[in-house]
Amino acid sequence: MGPVGRHAVVIGGSMGGLVAARALSDRFERVTVLDRDTLPDEPRNRRAVPHGGHTHALLIRGRQALEQLFPGLGDELVEAGAVRFDPGQDLLFYQMGGLRTRFNSGELGISLSRALLELSVRRRVLMLSNVTVRDSTSVVGLKGSAVRITGVEVEGGEVIDADLVVNATGRGGGGPDSWLEGLGCPAPEVDTVKIDVGYTTRIFHRKPGDLHEGGLLYLMSAIPPHDKRAAAAFAIEGDRWMVTLGGWHKAHAPVDPAGFEKFASELPARHVAELLGRAEPVDDSDARKFTFPAARRRYFERLRQPPSGFVALGDAMCSFNPLYGQGMTVAALEALQLGRCLDHFGSPSAEMARRYYRSAGKVIDTPWQMATGGDFVYPETQGPRPVGNKIVNWYVKQAMQACQTSVQVHRVMLEMQHLLAPPTAVMRPATVLRALRAARRSRRAG
Ligand SMILES: Cc1cc2nc3c(=O)[nH]c(=O)nc-3n(C[C@H](O)[C@H](O)[C@H](O)COP(=O)(O)OP(=O)(O)OC[C@H]3O[C@@H](n4cnc5c(N)ncnc54)[C@H](O)[C@@H]3O)c2cc1C
């Protein structure tokens, strides 16, 4: 198959922009990625991606999609110090008052810092002979008309022509939206779900035996709706723990070490506090905080006439509550969809954009419903509540409790949370019966 166009420009060189560039490199003669930030040649946090210094879980489906785009990436990451784990066996997962039962799931996860993942993916993209990455380059406008985008303008006035422009500018994403509006394109409808999530993250040295139970990772979300706290300690490269404490609706952890430790010691499970008691901080001044007021979904798939030569991808389409760890996985799945749609239509036409938005919308539907559905456990959450949410949340609570005593229910929940199985998997009558029985067992055991 020949190329579908001569030149594609990707605005934004973060995880979304990089996976997009990879998909486009097979379909365009040339791809140029533009990012306003300086892109480091080491696993360092970036100024324009302040969330990059916080725990980033890569779902199993996301790891698979990244390996599809970059074969052999997993081995490279492990060589660089990332930690492989079985999410059923190695994860100490405390939820609803107890630890999930552990079992050999046969699935392979990978735990590392977001900075290392982004750097490794960027290096793979830079190895593609037809891709150029230009950093310190801010895009300030789009060129073209309401029916066809023909390129971008960068700071200083340079115009770069393109057959396709991809908006991967992230959650802010507003620049390209307002530029489109300036050209006469209608803005997409937006759903906003107010969750007031806050993260504080610190890094610690990691030694064998830091967690008595032998787990490599620990994840905790407390007992909603009264308790809004969550915690994660992830083993990352360099024999370190990345520990993130926080929660929904202003249940945020302090940044000072004493306050951080106090927050950990008051959690309903002891594991994080014990870990902090044993592990030495890498640097006391490294604590960082990030607040995330609302999840936001832009419905590009509802646009009747999107312009040709332009699509959005990643957080610019949908920015999920980070506590569910879905964003990078969804961006990689969208990149795969974009490649398929370009192959199908053979050009970056308006039909291609429409089809892409429809399929990206389907990719987003499930994680968006799972995340916002979960967020509505808290009465403080504001926004459009999914239909039937109260009964679904009641049942999900039973299924979460069931994970403490039933391997079968834990397996289904794990597959659903890692986007390997649809949410209907947990609604099958046999699973529902098993979950309700096991939840009773867990409550009796607890
Ligand atoms: C606190 C937090 C924790 C998270 N945890 C997880 C997790 O555990 N797992 C997970 O999968 N996801 C997580 N996410 C989401 C994840 O970070 C994103 O989904 C992922 O990075 C994809 O984002 P993106 O590339 O679309 O946007 P971003 O990462 O925001 O990058 C946008 C890029 O565009 C560039 N840019 C913006 N405007 C311009 C312009 N005008 N010109 C040129 N360049 C521009 C910026 O410099 C930046 O590099 C988390 C997010 C947050 C906020």
The ligand as a Tripos MOL2 file, in Angstrom:
@<TRIPOS>MOLECULE
LIG
   53    58     1     0     0
SMALL
NO_CHARGES

@<TRIPOS>ATOM
      1 C1         -1.5770   13.2330   37.8050 C.3       1 LIG1
      2 C2         -1.7910   12.3450   36.6010 C.ar      1 LIG1
      3 C3         -1.5530   10.9930   36.7120 C.ar      1 LIG1
      4 C4         -1.7710   10.1610   35.6120 C.ar      1 LIG1
      5 N1         -1.6110    8.8240   35.7600 N.ar      1 LIG1
      6 C5         -1.8010    8.0070   34.7170 C.ar      1 LIG1
      7 C6         -1.6290    6.6140   34.8480 C.ar      1 LIG1
      8 O1         -1.3800    6.0940   35.9470 O.2       1 LIG1
      9 N2         -1.7670    5.8440   33.7220 N.ar      1 LIG1
     10 C7         -2.0970    6.3760   32.5040 C.ar      1 LIG1
     11 O2         -2.2040    5.6250   31.5340 O.2       1 LIG1
     12 N3         -2.3080    7.6990   32.3640 N.ar      1 LIG1
     13 C8         -2.1700    8.5210   33.4250 C.ar      1 LIG1
     14 N4         -2.3690    9.8600   33.2730 N.ar      1 LIG1
     15 C9         -2.7700   10.3650   31.9610 C.3       1 LIG1
     16 C10        -1.5630   10.4190   31.0070 C.3       1 LIG1
     17 O3         -0.5540   11.2370   31.5490 O.3       1 LIG1
     18 C11        -1.9910   10.9430   29.6340 C.3       1 LIG1
     19 O4         -3.1550   10.2920   29.2230 O.3       1 LIG1
     20 C12        -0.9180   10.7170   28.6050 C.3       1 LIG1
     21 O5          0.2340   11.4100   28.9650 O.3       1 LIG1
     22 C13        -1.3080   11.1640   27.1970 C.3       1 LIG1
     23 O6         -1.3850   12.5290   27.2000 O.3       1 LIG1
     24 P1         -1.1530   13.4280   25.9080 P.3       1 LIG1
     25 O7          0.0980   13.0480   25.2110 O.co2     1 LIG1
     26 O8         -2.4120   13.4030   25.1420 O.co2     1 LIG1
     27 O9         -0.9870   14.8540   26.5890 O.3       1 LIG1
     28 P2          0.1710   15.4290   27.5250 P.3       1 LIG1
     29 O10         0.9100   14.3490   28.2030 O.co2     1 LIG1
     30 O11        -0.4620   16.4670   28.3790 O.co2     1 LIG1
     31 O12         1.1670   16.1360   26.5180 O.3       1 LIG1
     32 C14         0.8180   17.2230   25.7220 C.3       1 LIG1
     33 C15         2.0760   17.6990   24.9940 C.3       1 LIG1
     34 O13         1.7020   18.7070   24.0690 O.3       1 LIG1
     35 C16         2.6620   19.7410   24.1280 C.3       1 LIG1
     36 N5          1.9810   20.9740   23.6860 N.ar      1 LIG1
     37 C17         0.8640   21.5340   24.2110 C.ar      1 LIG1
     38 N6          0.4990   22.6280   23.5210 N.ar      1 LIG1
     39 C18         1.4090   22.7620   22.5200 C.ar      1 LIG1
     40 C19         1.5650   23.7040   21.4580 C.ar      1 LIG1
     41 N7          0.7150   24.7220   21.2940 N.pl3     1 LIG1
     42 N8          2.6140   23.5430   20.6130 N.ar      1 LIG1
     43 C20         3.4920   22.5090   20.7580 C.ar      1 LIG1
     44 N9          3.3770   21.5970   21.7580 N.ar      1 LIG1
     45 C21         2.3470   21.7120   22.6190 C.ar      1 LIG1
     46 C22         3.1280   19.7730   25.5790 C.3       1 LIG1
     47 O14         4.4040   20.3560   25.7090 O.3       1 LIG1
     48 C23         3.1290   18.2820   25.9140 C.3       1 LIG1
     49 O15         4.3830   17.6820   25.6550 O.3       1 LIG1
     50 C24        -2.2100   10.6990   34.3700 C.ar      1 LIG1
     51 C25        -2.4450   12.0670   34.2520 C.ar      1 LIG1
     52 C26        -2.2780   12.8680   35.3680 C.ar      1 LIG1
     53 C27        -2.6360   14.3150   35.2440 C.3       1 LIG1
@<TRIPOS>BOND
     1     1     2 1
     2     2     3 ar
     3     2    52 ar
     4     3     4 ar
     5     4     5 ar
     6     4    50 ar
     7     5     6 ar
     8     6     7 ar
     9     6    13 1
    10     7     8 2
    11     7     9 ar
    12     9    10 ar
    13    10    11 2
    14    10    12 ar
    15    12    13 ar
    16    13    14 ar
    17    14    15 1
    18    14    50 ar
    19    15    16 1
    20    16    17 1
    21    16    18 1
    22    18    19 1
    23    18    20 1
    24    20    21 1
    25    20    22 1
    26    22    23 1
    27    23    24 1
    28    24    25 2
    29    24    26 1
    30    24    27 1
    31    27    28 1
    32    28    29 2
    33    28    30 1
    34    28    31 1
    35    31    32 1
    36    32    33 1
    37    33    34 1
    38    33    48 1
    39    34    35 1
    40    35    36 1
    41    35    46 1
    42    36    37 ar
    43    36    45 ar
    44    37    38 ar
    45    38    39 ar
    46    39    40 ar
    47    39    45 ar
    48    40    41 1
    49    40    42 ar
    50    42    43 ar
    51    43    44 ar
    52    44    45 ar
    53    46    47 1
    54    46    48 1
    55    48    49 1
    56    50    51 ar
    57    51    52 ar
    58    52    53 1
@<TRIPOS>SUBSTRUCTURE
     1 LIG1         1 GROUP 0 **** ****
